[in-house]
Amino acid sequence: MKVAFLLSKDPTTTHGGDLTISRELMAISRTVHDTVGLCLSPDVTAARLDGDLWKVPKQAVAPAAIALRSLRRRRSLVHTRFDDDAYVDALDAIDADVYVADHSYMAEPFLRSRWAGSKPLLVNTVISESLVWSETRGIVGRIDSVRIRRDELRVARAAHGVGTYDADEAAYYRSHGVPRARWLDVTLAPKPAVDVAASGRRLVFVGERAWPPNQQAFETLLQWWPDISRGIDGAELCVVGNRERTLALPPGVQDLGFVPDLDAFLGTCRAVLAPVSTGGGVRVKILDAASRGLPVVATSAAVGSLSAVFEIPPHDDRGGFVEAARAMLLDRGAAAAEGARIHTINASRWAAGVPQRTVLDWIQS
């Protein structure tokens, strides 16, 4: 069977949590099926094939033109932005047995392609854009989130099947007329375990802060850090990921931005902090930490359905989060035991083929 993944970003040049999992899904698909990708890329001027990845030029954002098209097509801004004519033309030339839209909005080009109605479309929602827009993009986001939710449901109902990274989101779609919506129980392949027992009092936050939920979480952590670190000698918080803007940092915090060797750096950390309040979706912070055996202190929005998978209790109130983070700094042995526990769970699930079966069963459904 031939499977075509429809991507909004170039996985060969772009980083981010959604692409980390997209690469994993495509790698699993390749173990059984002929698998290709079609992506928007700012690095090409004309559509071209790069290995098993077709690249289409990604145009610069033109707010006025997008707004006008949005009004004409009666679509939300984000669904209009990615409904690209050149992408549709490239898609028309890719004859696959199954098409997988990575993000709901990437289904729009398929629904205008020659294959709509004759070939099965699977939609991987990745994250609820309507939720993110309503809570992080001001008045425009709150207004357009209603249209985004309408578009997400319209796309889901037109698809052969829908996959989500959250069990509650899948249940939402099923309750709104999408019976073939399912939770994609996907985790990352295990990596060598971090030696938490040898770590110093260093905690880490990882996230690209151009993504508004990560910027929110970063700012929350800056407010909570003085309470987390109070009275603990050598307590250190390192922030990793491209920054949106420079902020004043409390003592003990380093904003490192992009780190060239992330594996080596995370090998020096005690635990991952994730005080995320908006979004959810792919939750790569949690998945990556589990794959390495790094303990996690997280909120419900950060851990989502993975709370049950890895038995990680969420900490939504400031006091509970602060105390859990302090415990990681103060008790290295307990932190090491927690890291080993979640690393074992993740490795066992991969050895048993749980994520692999989840992806392949969904593609073949």
Residue frames as qw, qx, qy, qz and C-alpha x, y, z in Angstrom:
[[0.000, 0.889, 0.458, 0.000, 0.00, 0.00, 0.00],
 [0.396, 0.324, -0.029, 0.859, 1.17, 3.55, -0.71],
 [0.310, -0.792, -0.452, 0.271, 0.66, 6.15, 2.03],
 [0.325, 0.526, 0.041, 0.785, 1.07, 9.91, 1.51],
 [0.369, -0.610, -0.449, 0.539, 1.54, 12.20, 4.52],
 [0.181, 0.780, 0.253, 0.542, 0.42, 15.80, 4.00],
 [0.575, -0.419, -0.303, 0.634, 2.65, 18.12, 6.07],
 [0.055, 0.982, 0.175, 0.043, 2.60, 21.85, 6.71],
 [0.232, -0.869, 0.416, 0.134, 6.34, 21.99, 7.50],
 [0.673, 0.530, -0.515, 0.027, 9.52, 20.59, 6.00],
 [0.875, -0.480, 0.051, -0.023, 10.64, 17.73, 8.29],
 [0.836, 0.189, -0.080, 0.509, 14.19, 17.89, 6.92],
 [0.335, 0.418, -0.136, 0.833, 14.82, 21.48, 7.98],
 [0.388, -0.570, 0.024, -0.724, 12.24, 22.36, 10.66],
 [0.255, 0.002, -0.861, 0.440, 12.14, 21.37, 14.31],
 [0.483, -0.240, 0.121, -0.833, 9.20, 21.14, 16.67],
 [0.442, -0.091, 0.807, -0.382, 7.15, 18.71, 18.69],
 [0.775, 0.395, 0.221, -0.442, 4.55, 18.06, 16.02],
 [0.613, 0.610, -0.475, -0.164, 7.22, 17.15, 13.46],
 [0.134, -0.435, 0.866, -0.209, 9.02, 14.89, 15.94],
 [0.599, 0.123, 0.716, -0.336, 5.93, 12.70, 16.16],
 [0.703, 0.601, -0.036, -0.378, 5.14, 13.06, 12.46],
 [0.309, 0.601, -0.732, -0.083, 8.59, 11.64, 11.65],
 [0.320, -0.187, 0.886, -0.278, 7.89, 8.77, 14.04],
 [0.709, 0.368, 0.426, -0.426, 4.55, 8.00, 12.37],
 [0.624, 0.664, -0.309, -0.272, 6.13, 8.07, 8.92],
 [0.068, 0.514, -0.853, 0.054, 8.99, 5.83, 10.09],
 [0.515, 0.029, 0.791, -0.329, 6.50, 3.30, 11.45],
 [0.722, 0.541, 0.154, -0.403, 4.50, 3.46, 8.22],
 [0.407, 0.680, -0.573, -0.209, 7.67, 2.81, 6.19],
 [0.319, -0.325, 0.883, -0.116, 8.23, -0.49, 7.97],
 [0.530, 0.302, 0.784, -0.119, 5.23, -1.89, 6.09],
 [0.480, 0.771, 0.415, -0.056, 4.10, 0.54, 3.39],
 [0.467, 0.331, 0.222, 0.789, 5.55, 2.62, 0.57],
 [0.225, -0.828, -0.393, 0.330, 5.43, 6.00, 2.30],
 [0.393, 0.392, 0.147, 0.819, 5.93, 9.49, 0.88],
 [0.165, -0.654, -0.409, 0.615, 5.51, 12.98, 2.23],
 [0.256, 0.650, 0.334, 0.633, 4.28, 16.23, 0.69],
 [0.409, -0.609, -0.354, 0.580, 5.31, 19.32, 2.62],
 [0.175, 0.961, 0.081, 0.200, 5.38, 23.09, 2.41],
 [0.752, -0.262, -0.011, 0.604, 8.98, 24.30, 2.51],
 [0.047, 0.966, -0.013, -0.253, 10.46, 27.82, 2.54],
 [0.440, -0.551, 0.563, 0.431, 13.68, 26.37, 1.09],
 [0.450, 0.200, 0.730, 0.474, 12.45, 25.69, -2.45],
 [0.194, 0.384, -0.103, -0.897, 11.24, 27.95, -5.24],
 [0.650, 0.165, -0.448, -0.591, 9.48, 25.22, -7.23],
 [0.901, -0.201, 0.247, -0.296, 7.95, 21.87, -6.38],
 [0.466, 0.533, -0.707, -0.015, 10.57, 19.11, -6.34],
 [0.942, -0.246, -0.212, -0.083, 11.21, 15.63, -5.03],
 [0.018, 0.685, -0.649, 0.332, 13.81, 15.16, -2.28],
 [0.072, -0.140, 0.964, -0.216, 14.14, 11.43, -1.60],
 [0.117, -0.445, -0.877, -0.138, 10.66, 10.29, -0.60],
 [0.072, -0.667, -0.434, 0.601, 9.57, 13.84, 0.25],
 [0.291, 0.625, 0.426, 0.586, 7.88, 16.19, -2.19],
 [0.262, -0.463, -0.272, 0.802, 8.48, 19.87, -1.38],
 [0.179, 0.769, 0.473, 0.390, 6.22, 22.75, -2.40],
 [0.244, 0.320, -0.188, 0.896, 7.23, 26.40, -1.90],
 [0.286, -0.663, -0.618, 0.312, 5.81, 27.83, 1.31],
 [0.165, 0.694, 0.188, 0.675, 4.71, 31.38, 0.68],
 [0.161, 0.053, -0.459, 0.872, 5.28, 34.14, 3.20],
 [0.021, -0.616, -0.732, 0.290, 2.26, 34.99, 5.31],
 [0.009, 0.241, 0.256, 0.936, 0.19, 37.77, 3.68],
 [0.085, 0.309, 0.734, -0.599, -2.39, 38.73, 6.33],
 [0.400, 0.385, 0.036, -0.831, -4.58, 40.91, 4.10],
 [0.477, 0.223, -0.681, -0.508, -4.76, 38.34, 1.30],
 [0.207, -0.096, -0.958, 0.174, -5.48, 35.51, 3.75],
 [0.205, 0.331, 0.552, -0.738, -8.22, 37.55, 5.43],
 [0.481, 0.345, -0.227, -0.773, -9.86, 38.28, 2.06],
 [0.451, 0.115, -0.841, -0.275, -9.74, 34.62, 0.98],
 [0.043, -0.138, -0.874, 0.464, -11.07, 33.65, 4.39],
 [0.386, 0.350, 0.305, -0.797, -14.13, 35.84, 3.88],
 [0.528, 0.324, -0.476, -0.624, -14.70, 34.60, 0.35],
 [0.488, 0.091, -0.862, -0.103, -14.38, 30.92, 1.25],
 [0.678, -0.528, 0.005, -0.512, -16.09, 31.24, 4.63],
 [0.865, -0.049, -0.408, 0.288, -13.19, 29.47, 6.29],
 [0.556, -0.791, 0.005, 0.256, -11.10, 30.29, 9.35],
 [0.134, 0.904, -0.389, -0.119, -7.80, 32.09, 8.90],
 [0.392, -0.490, 0.771, 0.106, -5.63, 29.06, 9.66],
 [0.693, 0.265, 0.669, 0.045, -7.57, 26.72, 7.36],
 [0.498, 0.861, 0.074, -0.074, -7.41, 29.37, 4.60],
 [0.138, -0.830, 0.510, 0.181, -3.67, 29.89, 5.15],
 [0.384, -0.335, 0.842, 0.176, -2.82, 26.26, 4.33],
 [0.685, 0.503, 0.520, -0.081, -5.30, 25.75, 1.48],
 [0.133, -0.651, 0.435, 0.607, -2.56, 26.39, -1.07],
 [0.755, 0.555, -0.034, -0.347, -3.13, 26.10, -4.84],
 [0.371, 0.619, -0.691, -0.042, 0.42, 24.91, -5.57],
 [0.313, -0.244, 0.865, -0.306, 0.06, 22.28, -2.88],
 [0.755, 0.313, 0.398, -0.417, -3.20, 21.05, -4.46],
 [0.644, 0.640, -0.347, -0.235, -1.47, 20.80, -7.85],
 [0.124, 0.504, -0.845, 0.124, 1.38, 18.74, -6.35],
 [0.516, -0.047, 0.741, -0.426, -1.07, 16.56, -4.46],
 [0.782, 0.433, 0.053, -0.445, -2.96, 15.82, -7.67],
 [0.558, 0.582, -0.585, -0.090, 0.21, 14.18, -9.01],
 [0.068, -0.343, 0.882, -0.315, 0.67, 11.81, -6.05],
 [0.769, -0.106, -0.409, -0.479, -1.40, 8.66, -6.52],
 [0.024, -0.280, 0.854, -0.438, -1.54, 6.95, -3.13],
 [0.406, -0.338, -0.834, -0.158, -3.88, 4.44, -1.51],
 [0.425, -0.752, -0.462, 0.200, -4.27, 6.46, 1.70],
 [0.239, 0.612, -0.098, 0.747, -3.66, 10.13, 2.47],
 [0.546, -0.547, -0.492, 0.401, -2.84, 11.31, 6.00],
 [0.062, 0.820, 0.036, 0.568, -3.37, 15.01, 6.78],
 [0.575, -0.199, -0.476, 0.635, -1.02, 16.06, 9.57],
 [0.064, 0.275, 0.271, -0.920, -3.10, 18.78, 11.32],
 [0.404, 0.591, 0.658, -0.234, -6.76, 19.30, 10.47],
 [0.267, 0.810, -0.048, -0.521, -6.02, 22.27, 8.22],
 [0.064, -0.438, 0.761, 0.474, -3.83, 20.13, 5.94],
 [0.422, 0.348, 0.837, -0.001, -6.98, 18.27, 4.90],
 [0.335, 0.743, 0.162, -0.557, -8.14, 21.39, 3.02],
 [0.190, 0.545, -0.612, -0.541, -5.87, 20.87, -0.03],
 [0.152, 0.021, 0.982, 0.113, -6.93, 17.21, -0.20],
 [0.330, 0.557, 0.676, -0.351, -10.61, 18.16, -0.20],
 [0.388, 0.773, -0.072, -0.496, -9.93, 20.31, -3.30],
 [0.119, -0.454, 0.797, 0.380, -7.76, 17.67, -4.99],
 [0.591, 0.183, -0.580, -0.530, -8.70, 15.15, -7.65],
 [0.343, 0.038, -0.925, 0.158, -8.62, 12.41, -5.00],
 [0.317, -0.024, 0.496, -0.808, -11.38, 13.81, -2.77],
 [0.764, 0.136, 0.154, -0.612, -14.23, 11.35, -2.54],
 [0.870, 0.321, -0.340, -0.157, -12.38, 8.54, -4.32],
 [0.611, 0.235, -0.626, 0.424, -9.44, 7.86, -1.95],
 [0.610, -0.664, -0.417, 0.116, -9.52, 7.56, 1.86],
 [0.142, 0.681, -0.270, 0.666, -8.35, 10.54, 3.91],
 [0.656, -0.479, -0.484, 0.326, -7.13, 10.17, 7.48],
 [0.001, -0.833, 0.087, -0.546, -6.85, 13.31, 9.61],
 [0.638, -0.237, -0.478, 0.556, -4.36, 13.48, 12.46],
 [0.133, -0.940, -0.255, -0.186, -5.61, 16.51, 14.42],
 [0.551, 0.293, -0.367, 0.690, -2.27, 16.84, 16.32],
 [0.159, -0.251, -0.491, 0.819, -3.69, 19.64, 18.46],
 [0.100, 0.791, 0.603, -0.017, -6.91, 21.61, 18.79],
 [0.319, 0.233, 0.117, 0.911, -6.05, 24.85, 17.00],
 [0.282, -0.709, -0.374, -0.528, -9.39, 26.29, 18.07],
 [0.673, -0.663, -0.258, 0.201, -8.39, 25.94, 21.72],
 [0.611, -0.153, 0.023, 0.776, -4.94, 27.45, 21.14],
 [0.143, 0.442, 0.283, 0.839, -6.31, 30.39, 19.17],
 [0.402, -0.758, -0.395, -0.328, -9.02, 31.13, 21.73],
 [0.680, -0.689, -0.139, 0.208, -6.54, 31.32, 24.61],
 [0.642, -0.361, 0.182, 0.651, -3.33, 32.70, 23.12],
 [0.371, 0.242, 0.434, 0.784, -4.07, 34.96, 20.14],
 [0.039, 0.180, 0.170, -0.968, -6.06, 37.80, 21.65],
 [0.510, 0.401, 0.321, -0.690, -9.36, 39.11, 20.37],
 [0.533, 0.430, -0.528, -0.502, -8.76, 37.87, 16.80],
 [0.200, 0.164, -0.965, 0.050, -8.04, 34.40, 18.14],
 [0.282, 0.213, 0.750, -0.560, -11.14, 34.34, 20.32],
 [0.579, 0.461, 0.028, -0.672, -13.33, 35.39, 17.40],
 [0.546, 0.443, -0.612, -0.362, -11.76, 33.05, 14.84],
 [0.140, -0.210, 0.943, -0.216, -11.62, 30.07, 17.22],
 [0.641, 0.300, 0.484, -0.515, -15.33, 29.56, 16.59],
 [0.686, 0.592, -0.239, -0.349, -14.68, 29.27, 12.85],
 [0.174, 0.501, -0.847, 0.015, -11.67, 27.03, 13.43],
 [0.416, -0.024, 0.836, -0.358, -13.76, 24.62, 15.51],
 [0.722, 0.474, 0.213, -0.457, -16.38, 24.58, 12.76],
 [0.526, 0.635, -0.524, -0.211, -13.67, 23.83, 10.18],
 [0.086, -0.380, 0.906, -0.169, -12.12, 21.11, 12.34],
 [0.584, 0.169, 0.693, -0.388, -15.48, 19.34, 12.66],
 [0.690, 0.597, -0.052, -0.406, -16.27, 19.76, 8.95],
 [0.339, 0.597, -0.720, -0.096, -12.91, 18.24, 7.98],
 [0.272, -0.219, 0.895, -0.276, -13.28, 15.41, 10.50],
 [0.679, 0.316, 0.499, -0.436, -16.72, 14.49, 9.19],
 [0.652, 0.648, -0.244, -0.310, -15.39, 14.42, 5.62],
 [0.072, 0.579, -0.812, 0.005, -12.51, 12.10, 6.55],
 [0.759, -0.005, -0.630, -0.165, -12.44, 8.32, 6.49],
 [0.745, -0.442, -0.418, 0.273, -10.94, 8.35, 9.99],
 [0.049, -0.877, 0.193, -0.437, -9.59, 10.76, 12.59],
 [0.768, -0.150, -0.443, 0.438, -6.68, 10.29, 14.97],
 [0.205, -0.902, 0.101, -0.365, -5.89, 12.42, 18.02],
 [0.474, 0.307, -0.654, 0.504, -3.12, 12.48, 20.61],
 [0.215, -0.152, 0.568, -0.780, -5.61, 12.82, 23.44],
 [0.042, -0.288, -0.957, -0.016, -8.33, 10.36, 24.47],
 [0.131, 0.603, 0.509, -0.600, -10.71, 13.14, 25.55],
 [0.218, 0.484, -0.311, -0.788, -10.35, 14.86, 22.18],
 [0.150, 0.007, -0.907, -0.393, -11.19, 11.62, 20.38],
 [0.012, 0.470, 0.836, -0.282, -14.28, 11.26, 22.57],
 [0.168, 0.571, 0.134, -0.793, -15.27, 14.84, 21.69],
 [0.248, 0.293, -0.605, -0.697, -15.18, 14.06, 17.98],
 [0.120, -0.191, -0.967, -0.121, -17.16, 10.86, 18.43],
 [0.045, 0.563, 0.664, -0.490, -19.83, 12.80, 20.32],
 [0.237, 0.659, -0.017, -0.713, -20.02, 15.30, 17.44],
 [0.784, 0.529, 0.115, -0.305, -20.71, 12.94, 14.58],
 [0.403, 0.654, -0.638, -0.059, -17.28, 11.45, 13.90],
 [0.931, -0.283, 0.111, -0.203, -17.63, 7.79, 14.90],
 [0.916, 0.202, -0.111, 0.330, -14.23, 6.76, 13.46],
 [0.040, 0.836, -0.361, 0.410, -12.22, 9.04, 15.76],
 [0.910, -0.278, -0.251, 0.177, -9.60, 7.29, 17.87],
 [0.362, -0.870, 0.326, 0.076, -6.78, 8.10, 20.27],
 [0.749, 0.504, -0.384, 0.194, -3.37, 7.42, 18.75],
 [0.751, -0.641, 0.152, 0.053, -1.52, 5.79, 21.64],
 [0.739, 0.531, -0.167, 0.380, 1.91, 6.73, 20.27],
 [0.527, -0.798, 0.178, 0.229, 5.14, 7.14, 22.24],
 [0.337, 0.818, -0.459, -0.081, 8.72, 7.73, 21.12],
 [0.889, 0.159, -0.390, 0.181, 11.30, 5.02, 20.58],
 [0.682, -0.705, 0.000, 0.194, 13.45, 4.56, 23.70],
 [0.389, 0.780, -0.373, 0.319, 16.82, 6.31, 23.90],
 [0.596, 0.053, -0.618, 0.510, 19.71, 5.50, 26.24],
 [0.462, -0.781, -0.419, 0.031, 18.66, 6.33, 29.79],
 [0.071, 0.799, -0.253, 0.541, 19.91, 9.57, 31.33],
 [0.590, -0.094, -0.637, 0.487, 22.06, 9.00, 34.42],
 [0.316, -0.799, -0.177, -0.480, 19.82, 10.98, 36.75],
 [0.793, -0.544, -0.168, 0.219, 21.68, 9.63, 39.78],
 [0.644, -0.077, 0.042, 0.760, 24.78, 11.54, 38.61],
 [0.151, 0.731, 0.314, 0.586, 22.94, 14.80, 37.89],
 [0.180, -0.015, -0.371, 0.911, 23.31, 18.11, 39.67],
 [0.138, 0.582, 0.620, -0.508, 20.42, 20.29, 40.81],
 [0.084, 0.239, -0.412, -0.875, 19.49, 21.27, 37.27],
 [0.483, 0.504, 0.674, -0.241, 15.91, 21.31, 35.98],
 [0.143, -0.102, 0.558, 0.811, 14.99, 22.03, 32.38],
 [0.520, 0.601, 0.396, -0.460, 12.14, 23.47, 30.34],
 [0.305, -0.080, 0.703, 0.638, 12.14, 22.56, 26.63],
 [0.371, 0.687, 0.615, -0.109, 10.00, 24.29, 24.04],
 [0.302, 0.278, 0.355, 0.840, 10.02, 26.43, 20.91],
 [0.040, -0.520, -0.507, 0.686, 8.58, 29.68, 22.24],
 [0.188, 0.060, -0.412, -0.890, 7.26, 30.92, 18.92],
 [0.407, -0.381, -0.787, -0.264, 4.44, 28.51, 19.81],
 [0.286, -0.601, 0.085, -0.741, 2.25, 30.59, 22.18],
 [0.845, -0.475, -0.171, -0.175, 1.48, 27.80, 24.72],
 [0.806, -0.010, -0.256, 0.533, 5.23, 27.29, 25.23],
 [0.181, 0.470, -0.152, 0.851, 5.77, 31.01, 25.73],
 [0.585, -0.599, -0.078, -0.540, 2.97, 31.05, 28.31],
 [0.918, -0.310, -0.219, 0.118, 4.49, 28.09, 30.15],
 [0.614, 0.246, -0.229, 0.714, 7.93, 29.74, 30.11],
 [0.098, -0.558, 0.108, -0.817, 6.56, 32.94, 31.63],
 [0.782, -0.518, -0.144, -0.315, 4.68, 30.93, 34.28],
 [0.888, -0.107, -0.259, 0.365, 7.87, 29.11, 35.19],
 [0.344, 0.419, -0.225, 0.809, 9.76, 32.39, 35.61],
 [0.439, -0.592, 0.047, -0.674, 7.13, 33.45, 38.15],
 [0.905, -0.377, -0.093, -0.172, 7.26, 30.15, 40.05],
 [0.754, 0.325, -0.420, 0.388, 11.02, 29.61, 39.99],
 [0.021, -0.575, 0.480, -0.662, 11.87, 31.74, 43.07],
 [0.760, -0.342, 0.275, -0.479, 9.55, 29.50, 45.14],
 [0.971, 0.152, -0.184, 0.004, 10.92, 26.32, 43.54],
 [0.666, 0.406, -0.384, 0.495, 14.56, 27.23, 44.19],
 [0.304, -0.800, 0.198, -0.478, 14.21, 29.00, 47.56],
 [0.607, -0.612, 0.468, -0.195, 16.84, 27.77, 50.02],
 [0.955, 0.094, 0.252, 0.128, 18.27, 25.13, 47.67],
 [0.244, -0.716, 0.459, 0.466, 21.98, 25.70, 47.00],
 [0.194, -0.266, 0.782, 0.529, 22.96, 25.32, 43.36],
 [0.505, 0.526, 0.660, -0.179, 19.38, 25.08, 42.06],
 [0.043, -0.348, 0.479, 0.805, 19.40, 25.80, 38.35],
 [0.616, 0.555, 0.509, -0.231, 16.72, 26.10, 35.68],
 [0.188, -0.272, 0.589, 0.737, 17.79, 25.90, 32.04],
 [0.583, 0.593, 0.325, -0.450, 15.40, 26.92, 29.28],
 [0.341, -0.178, 0.742, 0.549, 15.99, 25.31, 25.89],
 [0.384, 0.606, 0.676, 0.167, 14.39, 26.18, 22.56],
 [0.265, 0.339, 0.236, 0.871, 14.32, 29.14, 20.23],
 [0.089, -0.474, -0.517, 0.708, 13.09, 32.18, 22.11],
 [0.190, 0.786, 0.532, 0.251, 10.28, 34.51, 21.08],
 [0.046, 0.874, -0.091, 0.475, 11.63, 37.49, 23.00],
 [0.473, 0.178, -0.601, 0.620, 14.14, 38.24, 25.75],
 [0.534, -0.743, -0.250, -0.318, 12.77, 38.50, 29.29],
 [0.133, -0.669, 0.566, -0.463, 14.34, 39.40, 32.61],
 [0.780, -0.050, -0.623, 0.001, 15.41, 36.18, 34.37],
 [0.629, -0.730, 0.147, -0.224, 15.40, 35.50, 38.11],
 [0.120, -0.656, 0.743, -0.059, 18.59, 34.19, 39.76],
 [0.537, -0.139, 0.829, -0.066, 19.40, 30.60, 38.81],
 [0.708, 0.551, 0.419, -0.145, 17.69, 30.72, 35.39],
 [0.209, -0.404, 0.571, 0.683, 19.56, 30.46, 32.09],
 [0.697, 0.591, 0.221, -0.340, 17.80, 30.97, 28.75],
 [0.517, -0.327, 0.645, 0.458, 19.99, 28.91, 26.42],
 [0.520, 0.558, -0.232, -0.603, 17.90, 29.17, 23.27],
 [0.900, 0.324, -0.249, -0.149, 18.83, 26.61, 20.63],
 [0.548, -0.573, 0.608, 0.037, 21.16, 23.89, 21.94],
 [0.468, 0.513, -0.623, -0.359, 23.15, 22.12, 19.18],
 [0.415, 0.097, -0.903, 0.056, 23.58, 18.82, 21.07],
 [0.609, -0.423, 0.023, -0.670, 20.32, 18.39, 22.92],
 [0.903, -0.146, -0.404, -0.013, 20.99, 14.75, 23.82],
 [0.575, 0.143, -0.477, 0.649, 24.22, 15.64, 25.62],
 [0.129, -0.385, 0.237, -0.883, 22.67, 18.59, 27.40],
 [0.751, -0.365, -0.136, -0.534, 19.61, 16.69, 28.66],
 [0.829, -0.019, -0.512, 0.223, 22.01, 14.09, 29.99],
 [0.304, 0.195, -0.476, 0.802, 23.06, 16.67, 32.59],
 [0.399, -0.375, -0.020, -0.837, 19.53, 17.41, 33.87],
 [0.160, -0.037, 0.853, -0.495, 17.59, 16.13, 36.88],
 [0.284, 0.513, 0.789, -0.184, 14.00, 16.54, 35.60],
 [0.071, 0.319, 0.485, 0.811, 11.77, 18.26, 33.05],
 [0.128, 0.441, 0.516, -0.723, 9.29, 20.95, 34.09],
 [0.008, 0.282, 0.672, 0.685, 6.16, 21.51, 31.98],
 [0.105, 0.442, 0.574, -0.681, 3.69, 24.04, 33.49],
 [0.043, -0.144, -0.606, -0.781, 1.63, 24.16, 30.27],
 [0.291, 0.325, 0.564, -0.701, -1.85, 25.65, 30.61],
 [0.609, 0.560, 0.043, -0.560, -3.07, 25.65, 27.00],
 [0.410, 0.536, -0.635, -0.377, -2.95, 23.25, 24.10],
 [0.827, -0.116, 0.524, -0.166, -2.06, 19.67, 24.89],
 [0.681, 0.627, -0.288, -0.246, -1.87, 17.87, 21.56],
 [0.786, 0.374, -0.480, 0.110, 1.32, 15.96, 20.79],
 [0.669, -0.711, 0.183, -0.117, 2.94, 16.48, 24.23],
 [0.789, 0.430, -0.348, 0.267, 6.42, 15.77, 22.93],
 [0.089, -0.685, 0.528, -0.493, 8.01, 17.17, 26.13],
 [0.762, -0.314, 0.439, -0.359, 6.53, 14.27, 28.08],
 [0.963, 0.268, 0.019, -0.030, 7.22, 11.67, 25.39],
 [0.529, 0.654, -0.422, 0.338, 10.83, 12.74, 24.95],
 [0.298, -0.613, 0.568, -0.462, 11.44, 12.78, 28.70],
 [0.891, -0.141, 0.339, -0.268, 10.00, 9.27, 29.08],
 [0.881, 0.440, -0.152, 0.087, 12.08, 7.98, 26.18],
 [0.374, 0.625, -0.497, 0.471, 15.22, 9.22, 28.01],
 [0.661, -0.371, -0.584, 0.289, 14.20, 8.34, 31.57],
 [0.125, 0.223, -0.245, 0.935, 14.00, 11.95, 32.73],
 [0.053, -0.516, -0.753, 0.404, 11.44, 12.57, 35.49],
 [0.007, -0.465, -0.410, -0.785, 8.61, 14.99, 34.70],
 [0.004, 0.467, 0.574, -0.673, 6.71, 17.56, 36.73],
 [0.016, -0.184, -0.576, -0.796, 3.73, 18.64, 34.64],
 [0.442, 0.161, 0.288, -0.834, 0.23, 20.07, 34.58],
 [0.645, 0.332, 0.660, -0.197, -2.85, 18.28, 33.23],
 [0.554, 0.784, -0.022, -0.278, -2.63, 20.19, 29.94],
 [0.085, 0.705, -0.686, -0.160, 1.00, 19.12, 29.58],
 [0.233, -0.233, 0.943, -0.036, 0.55, 15.42, 30.34],
 [0.647, 0.140, -0.269, -0.699, -3.04, 14.73, 29.17],
 [0.954, -0.014, -0.123, -0.273, -3.77, 11.07, 28.41],
 [0.611, 0.415, -0.595, 0.316, -0.11, 10.24, 29.02],
 [0.373, -0.518, 0.496, -0.588, -0.79, 10.61, 32.73],
 [0.913, -0.106, 0.242, -0.311, -2.37, 7.15, 32.67],
 [0.842, 0.441, -0.296, 0.093, 0.22, 5.69, 30.29],
 [0.505, 0.415, -0.526, 0.544, 3.20, 6.64, 32.47],
 [0.588, -0.618, -0.497, 0.159, 1.37, 7.04, 35.79],
 [0.330, 0.141, -0.155, 0.920, 2.49, 10.66, 36.10],
 [0.112, -0.732, -0.608, 0.287, 0.28, 12.67, 38.48],
 [0.247, 0.653, 0.199, 0.688, -0.55, 16.17, 37.16],
 [0.342, -0.476, -0.396, 0.707, 0.06, 19.25, 39.32],
 [0.177, 0.698, 0.457, 0.521, -2.27, 22.05, 38.27],
 [0.304, -0.942, -0.136, -0.037, -2.05, 24.33, 41.29],
 [0.275, 0.811, -0.394, 0.332, 1.03, 26.44, 41.89],
 [0.504, -0.622, 0.522, -0.294, 1.71, 25.01, 45.34],
 [0.934, -0.022, 0.354, -0.042, 1.58, 21.39, 44.21],
 [0.745, 0.621, -0.084, 0.231, 3.76, 22.05, 41.17],
 [0.035, 0.831, -0.442, 0.337, 6.34, 23.94, 43.23],
 [0.665, -0.485, 0.525, -0.216, 6.58, 21.20, 45.85],
 [0.949, 0.201, 0.237, 0.060, 6.94, 18.46, 43.24],
 [0.568, 0.735, -0.208, 0.309, 9.72, 20.40, 41.49],
 [0.239, -0.767, 0.498, -0.326, 11.49, 21.05, 44.82],
 [0.884, -0.241, 0.386, -0.110, 11.34, 17.33, 45.58],
 [0.862, 0.458, 0.000, 0.216, 13.24, 16.63, 42.37],
 [0.255, 0.799, -0.359, 0.409, 15.96, 19.08, 43.37],
 [0.427, -0.646, 0.486, -0.404, 16.23, 17.84, 46.95],
 [0.781, -0.184, 0.582, -0.131, 16.06, 14.05, 46.50],
 [0.284, 0.553, -0.656, -0.428, 18.34, 12.81, 43.74],
 [0.154, -0.076, 0.985, -0.020, 17.69, 9.17, 44.59],
 [0.450, 0.492, 0.631, -0.397, 13.91, 9.56, 44.26],
 [0.421, 0.707, -0.186, -0.537, 14.38, 11.43, 40.99],
 [0.100, 0.422, -0.855, -0.284, 16.60, 8.65, 39.64],
 [0.289, 0.158, 0.929, -0.168, 14.05, 6.01, 40.62],
 [0.478, 0.633, 0.357, -0.493, 11.24, 7.94, 38.91],
 [0.320, 0.659, -0.473, -0.489, 13.30, 8.35, 35.74],
 [0.041, -0.225, 0.964, 0.134, 14.09, 4.64, 35.64],
 [0.412, 0.340, 0.767, -0.355, 10.41, 3.80, 36.17],
 [0.535, 0.687, 0.145, -0.471, 9.07, 5.80, 33.23],
 [0.204, 0.589, -0.688, -0.373, 11.97, 4.72, 31.00],
 [0.216, -0.048, 0.975, -0.025, 11.08, 1.08, 31.68],
 [0.497, 0.525, 0.555, -0.411, 7.42, 1.68, 30.88],
 [0.428, 0.735, -0.205, -0.484, 8.29, 3.37, 27.60],
 [0.087, 0.469, -0.842, -0.250, 10.82, 0.72, 26.55],
 [0.348, 0.110, 0.916, -0.170, 8.43, -2.11, 27.43],
 [0.543, 0.618, 0.338, -0.457, 5.65, -0.59, 25.33],
 [0.379, 0.690, -0.465, -0.406, 7.98, -0.33, 22.34],
 [0.083, -0.297, 0.949, 0.069, 9.24, -3.86, 22.79],
 [0.410, 0.317, 0.813, -0.266, 5.63, -5.04, 22.85],
 [0.176, 0.218, 0.648, 0.708, 4.86, -3.09, 19.67],
 [0.067, 0.679, 0.620, -0.389, 2.08, -0.94, 21.15],
 [0.125, 0.687, -0.067, -0.713, 2.84, 2.33, 19.28],
 [0.014, -0.237, 0.769, 0.594, 3.67, 0.48, 16.07],
 [0.073, 0.390, 0.912, 0.103, 0.37, -1.44, 16.06],
 [0.101, 0.704, 0.424, -0.561, -1.56, 1.73, 16.90],
 [0.120, 0.594, -0.317, -0.730, -0.21, 3.56, 13.85],
 [0.043, 0.125, -0.869, -0.476, -0.41, 0.66, 11.40],
 [0.110, 0.464, 0.869, -0.130, -3.92, -0.34, 12.48],
 [0.171, 0.717, 0.253, -0.627, -5.09, 3.25, 12.01],
 [0.117, 0.483, -0.527, -0.689, -3.54, 3.58, 8.55],
 [0.100, 0.005, -0.935, -0.341, -5.03, 0.26, 7.47],
 [0.257, 0.357, 0.730, -0.523, -8.47, 0.89, 8.99]]
